[in-house]
Amino acid sequence: MEKLLTDLITSIIGGVDSTIDSAFNGLMDLCFNAEYTLTHNFGIQMLNFDNLKTVIFSMALSLIILKFLKKGFDIYILWTEGESDTPPLTFVTYFIRAIVTLVCFTTLYDWLIEIAKDFGNNMLTAMNLTNQLPITQTIASFAGYGIFSALLAIIALILLFVLYVQFIIRGFEMFILKMGFPLACVGLVEANGGVFKSYSEKLFKSVLTVLIQIVICKIAIALVLSVQFLYAIAAIIMAIKTPKFLQEFTLGGGTGGISNVIITASKTMELSGQLKRKIQEFKKAG
């Protein structure tokens, strides 16, 4: 019975040989260039997001212009929003900042991804983790040592599959953040940057998460190849839990700590601005 289960697990592992070995060789492109993966499959173009990008860009540009006109009317004519003593040139500067960021975003995003990929590849090179080695062959060989080894091997293989699916999810997240960034530029019309600040933090946080996950994943694969399966399973689980682990130390995704301090401070500044405006109105009336 034990021999039968061992042979079955070994056969299952051997059946995914080429799939697993090739899956973990292009993680950088899978996560950071998910747009290409979505639009091309097996060398054939399946989807086209060019029109979608144009629609989002046009919508963002329209919203920036409308928000600039409305906010300027409310501040300098109705006196119902912001501080009327804010220099008009400063307000126009906010508008120009939003337009320039919107137009230059594609170039800035490409620079960010190139820096992230170069940094990640340098870390992997420093640890000699760039070699492409047969993962499943090692797992299958280890599974043949006995039923306990076979169970460890199949657990490691399942966790690697889960981790790879999570890398695909990270790629979708980066793609959605890239598509939605032009709309976040609308917040730059505000003096405090609006939603742009938190959106940028989310983007950088996602890039950092991907890099750490890839590095830990490569360490786990190195442990698999050295037949240290208990350590490898622990490393894979750590890679899967990386987003939750980092969430405790970065802004966004939480309702307490630093996030509450920022929200309270912004509300206090807004209230002080309203009180200042009311005092000025009373002085003029007097």
TASULZI-V106570 format. One record per pair of residues at least 12 apart in sequence whose ideal C-beta (glycine too) atoms are under 10 Angstrom apart, sorted by the first residue. I is the first residue (numbers start at 0). GAP is how many residues later the second one is. D is the distance in whole Angstrom. If there is no record, write none. Layout:
((I/GAP/D) (I/GAP/D))
This chain:
((0/146/9) (1/144/7) (1/145/5) (1/146/10) (1/148/9) (2/143/10) (2/144/9) (3/143/10) (4/142/6) (4/145/7) (4/146/9) (4/149/10) (5/137/7) (5/138/6) (5/139/8) (5/140/7) (5/141/6) (5/142/10) (5/143/8) (5/144/5) (5/145/9) (5/147/10) (6/136/9) (6/137/8) (6/143/9) (7/135/10) (7/142/8) (7/146/10) (8/130/10) (8/131/9) (8/134/5) (8/135/9) (8/138/9) (8/140/9) (8/141/4) (8/142/8) (8/144/7) (8/145/5) (8/148/9) (9/129/9) (9/130/5) (9/131/9) (9/132/9) (9/133/5) (9/134/6) (9/139/10) (9/140/7) (9/143/8) (9/144/9) (10/129/9) (10/132/10) (11/128/9) (11/131/9) (11/138/10) (11/141/10) (11/142/7) (11/145/8) (12/122/10) (12/123/6) (12/124/9) (12/125/10) (12/126/5) (12/127/4) (12/128/9) (12/129/9) (12/130/6) (12/131/10) (12/137/9) (12/140/6) (12/141/7) (12/143/9) (12/144/6) (13/122/7) (13/123/8) (13/125/9) (13/126/5) (13/129/9) (14/121/9) (14/125/10) (15/119/10) (15/120/6) (15/123/9) (15/124/10) (15/141/7) (15/144/10) (15/145/8) (16/117/8) (16/118/9) (16/119/5) (16/120/7) (16/122/9) (16/123/8) (17/116/10) (17/118/8) (18/117/8) (18/142/9) (18/145/9) (19/114/9) (19/115/5) (19/116/5) (19/117/10) (19/119/8) (19/137/7) (19/140/7) (19/141/8) (19/144/8) (19/201/10) (20/111/8) (20/112/8) (20/113/6) (20/114/5) (20/115/6) (20/116/8) (21/110/9) (21/113/10) (22/112/9) (22/137/8) (22/138/9) (22/140/10) (22/141/5) (22/144/9) (22/145/10) (23/108/9) (23/111/7) (23/136/8) (23/139/9) (23/140/7) (23/143/9) (23/190/9) (23/193/7) (23/194/8) (23/196/10) (23/197/6) (24/105/10) (24/107/5) (24/110/10) (25/106/10) (26/93/9) (26/97/10) (26/136/10) (26/137/9) (26/140/6) (26/143/9) (26/144/9) (26/183/8) (26/186/8) (26/187/5) (26/188/10) (26/190/7) (26/191/8) (27/85/9) (27/88/8) (27/89/5) (27/90/10) (27/92/6) (27/93/7) (27/96/9) (27/182/8) (27/183/9) (27/186/7) (28/88/8) (28/142/9) (29/134/9) (29/137/6) (29/138/7) (29/140/8) (29/141/5) (29/144/10) (29/180/9) (29/184/9) (30/82/10) (30/85/9) (30/86/9) (30/89/10) (30/135/10) (30/136/6) (30/137/8) (30/138/9) (30/139/5) (30/140/5) (30/141/9) (30/142/9) (30/143/6) (30/144/10) (30/175/9) (30/176/9) (30/178/9) (30/179/5) (30/180/9) (30/182/8) (30/183/7) (31/77/10) (31/80/9) (31/81/5) (31/82/9) (31/84/7) (31/85/6) (31/88/9) (31/138/9) (31/139/8) (31/142/6) (31/143/10) (31/146/10) (31/174/10) (31/175/8) (31/178/7) (31/179/10) (32/80/8) (32/84/9) (32/138/8) (32/141/9) (32/142/9) (33/133/10) (33/134/8) (33/135/10) (33/136/8) (33/137/3) (33/138/6) (33/139/9) (33/140/6) (33/141/4) (33/142/9) (33/144/9) (34/12/9) (34/14/6) (34/18/10) (34/136/9) (34/139/9) (34/140/6) (34/143/7) (34/144/9) (35/135/10) (35/139/10) (36/131/8) (36/134/7) (36/135/10) (36/138/9) (37/133/8) (37/134/8) (37/137/7) (48/126/9) (48/129/10) (48/130/8) (51/127/7) (52/53/9) (52/125/9) (52/126/7) (52/129/8) (55/123/6) (55/124/8) (55/125/9) (55/126/5) (55/127/7) (56/45/7) (56/46/9) (56/48/9) (56/49/9) (56/125/5) (56/126/10) (56/128/10) (57/124/9) (58/123/8) (58/124/7) (58/127/9) (59/38/9) (59/39/10) (59/42/6) (59/45/9) (59/120/9) (59/121/9) (59/122/4) (59/123/5) (59/124/8) (59/125/6) (59/126/6) (60/37/9) (60/38/8) (60/41/6) (60/42/9) (60/121/8) (60/124/9) (60/125/9) (61/124/10) (62/35/9) (62/119/9) (62/120/7) (62/122/9) (62/123/5) (62/124/10) (62/126/9) (63/30/10) (63/31/7) (63/34/5) (63/35/6) (63/37/10) (63/38/7) (63/118/9) (63/119/10) (63/121/7) (63/122/5) (63/123/10) (63/124/8) (63/125/6) (64/30/8) (64/33/9) (64/34/9) (64/121/10) (64/124/9) (65/120/9) (65/123/10) (66/27/10) (66/28/9) (66/31/8) (66/119/6) (66/120/9) (66/121/10) (66/122/5) (66/123/8) (66/127/9) (67/23/8) (67/24/8) (67/26/8) (67/27/5) (67/28/10) (67/30/8) (67/31/9) (67/118/10) (67/121/5) (68/26/9) (68/120/10) (69/119/10) (70/20/8) (70/23/9) (70/24/9) (70/118/6) (70/119/8) (70/120/10) (71/16/8) (71/19/6) (71/20/9) (71/23/9) (71/117/9) (74/13/9) (74/16/7) (75/12/7) (75/15/8) (78/198/7) (78/201/10) (78/202/8) (79/197/10) (80/192/10) (80/193/10) (80/196/10) (81/108/9) (81/109/8) (81/188/9) (81/191/7) (81/192/9) (81/195/9) (82/108/9) (82/190/5) (82/191/9) (82/193/7) (82/194/6) (82/197/9) (83/193/7) (83/196/8) (83/197/10) (84/191/9) (84/192/8) (84/195/8) (85/105/8) (85/187/10) (89/101/8) (90/98/8) (90/100/8) (93/93/10) (93/94/6) (93/95/5) (93/96/7) (93/97/7) (93/98/10) (93/99/9) (93/100/10) (94/93/8) (94/94/6) (95/92/9) (96/88/9) (96/91/5) (96/92/8) (96/96/9) (96/99/10) (97/86/10) (97/87/5) (97/88/7) (97/89/8) (97/90/4) (97/91/5) (97/92/9) (97/95/10) (97/96/9) (97/98/8) (98/86/8) (98/89/9) (98/90/10) (99/85/9) (99/88/9) (100/80/9) (100/81/9) (100/83/9) (100/84/5) (100/87/6) (100/95/8) (100/99/10) (101/79/9) (101/80/6) (101/81/9) (101/82/9) (101/83/4) (101/84/9) (101/86/8) (102/79/10) (102/82/9) (103/81/10) (104/73/9) (104/76/6) (104/77/6) (104/79/9) (104/80/7) (105/72/9) (105/75/9) (105/76/9) (107/73/9) (108/65/10) (108/68/9) (108/69/6) (108/72/7) (108/94/8) (111/91/8) (111/92/8) (111/95/7) (112/61/8) (112/65/9) (112/94/8) (114/92/9) (115/88/9) (115/91/5) (115/92/8) (115/94/8) (115/95/6) (116/90/10) (116/93/10) (116/94/9) (116/97/10) (118/88/10) (118/92/7) (119/87/9) (119/90/8) (119/91/5) (119/92/9) (119/94/6) (119/95/7) (119/98/10) (120/93/10) (122/88/8) (122/89/10) (122/91/9) (122/92/6) (122/95/9) (123/87/10) (123/90/8) (123/91/7) (123/94/6) (123/95/10) (126/88/8) (126/91/7) (126/92/7) (126/95/8) (127/90/10) (127/94/8) (128/85/9) (128/86/8) (128/88/9) (128/89/4) (128/90/7) (128/92/8) (128/93/6) (129/88/8) (130/87/10) (130/90/10) (130/91/9) (130/94/9) (131/89/10) (132/88/8) (132/89/9) (132/91/9) (132/92/6) (133/91/8) (134/21/9) (134/22/9) (134/25/8) (134/86/6) (134/89/6) (134/90/7) (135/17/9) (135/21/7) (135/24/9) (135/88/9) (136/88/10) (137/15/9) (137/18/10) (137/83/9) (137/86/6) (137/87/5) (137/88/9) (137/89/7) (137/91/10) (138/13/9) (138/14/5) (138/15/8) (138/17/6) (138/18/6) (138/21/9) (138/85/6) (138/86/9) (138/88/9) (138/90/8) (138/93/9) (139/13/7) (139/17/9) (140/12/9) (140/86/8) (141/14/9) (141/82/8) (141/85/6) (141/87/7) (142/13/10) (142/14/9) (142/86/10) (144/82/9) (147/81/10) (148/78/9) (148/80/8) (150/78/10) (151/75/10) (151/77/4) (151/78/7) (151/80/9) (151/81/7) (152/71/9) (152/76/7) (154/74/8) (154/77/10) (154/78/6) (154/81/9) (155/64/8) (155/65/10) (155/67/9) (155/68/6) (155/73/6) (155/74/10) (155/76/6) (155/77/6) (155/79/10) (155/80/7) (156/67/9) (156/79/10) (157/75/10) (157/78/9) (158/61/8) (158/73/9) (158/74/6) (158/75/10) (158/76/10) (158/77/4) (158/78/7) (158/80/9) (158/81/7) (159/57/8) (159/60/8) (159/61/8) (159/64/8) (159/72/9) (159/73/10) (159/76/6) (159/79/10) (159/80/10) (161/74/8) (161/75/9) (161/77/10) (161/78/6) (162/50/8) (162/53/9) (162/54/6) (162/57/8) (162/72/10) (162/73/6) (162/74/9) (162/76/6) (162/77/6) (162/79/10) (163/53/9) (164/75/10) (165/47/7) (165/51/10) (165/73/8) (165/74/6) (165/75/10) (165/76/9) (165/77/8) (166/43/8) (166/46/7) (166/47/8) (166/50/8) (166/72/9) (168/74/9) (169/36/7) (169/37/10) (169/39/7) (169/40/5) (169/43/7) (169/44/9) (169/72/10) (169/73/8) (170/39/8) (172/29/9) (172/30/10) (172/33/6) (172/36/9) (172/37/9) (172/70/9) (173/29/8) (173/32/6) (173/33/8) (173/35/10) (173/36/7) (175/30/10) (176/22/8) (176/23/10) (176/25/7) (176/26/5) (176/28/10) (176/29/6) (176/30/9) (177/25/8) (179/19/8) (179/22/10) (179/23/10) (180/15/9) (180/18/7) (180/19/9) (180/22/7) (182/12/9) (182/13/10) (182/16/9) (183/12/5) (183/13/9) (183/14/9) (183/15/4) (183/16/8) (183/18/9) (183/19/9) (184/14/9) (186/12/8) (186/13/10) (190/78/10) (190/82/10) (191/74/7) (191/77/8) (191/78/9) (196/54/9) (196/65/9) (197/53/7) (197/54/6) (197/61/9) (197/64/9) (198/53/9) (200/49/7) (200/50/5) (200/51/6) (200/52/10) (201/48/9) (201/49/9) (201/50/5) (201/51/8) (203/46/9) (203/47/10) (203/48/10) (204/38/9) (204/41/7) (204/42/8) (204/44/10) (204/45/5) (204/46/8) (204/47/6) (204/48/8) (205/37/9) (205/40/10) (205/46/10) (207/34/9) (207/38/7) (207/42/8) (208/33/6) (208/34/5) (208/35/10) (208/36/9) (208/37/6) (208/38/9) (208/41/9) (209/32/9) (209/33/10) (210/31/10) (211/26/10) (211/27/8) (211/30/5) (211/31/9) (211/33/9) (211/34/7) (212/25/9) (212/26/5) (212/27/8) (212/28/10) (212/29/5) (212/30/8) (212/33/10) (213/25/8) (213/28/10) (214/24/9) (214/27/10) (215/19/6) (215/20/8) (215/21/10) (215/22/6) (215/23/4) (215/24/9) (215/25/10) (215/26/7) (216/18/8) (216/19/7) (216/21/10) (216/22/5) (216/23/9) (216/25/9) (217/17/9) (217/21/9) (218/12/9) (218/13/9) (218/16/5) (218/17/9) (218/19/9) (218/20/8) (219/12/5) (219/13/8) (219/14/8) (219/15/4) (219/16/5) (219/17/9) (219/18/8) (219/19/6) (220/14/9) (220/15/9) (221/13/9) (222/12/6) (222/13/9) (223/12/9))
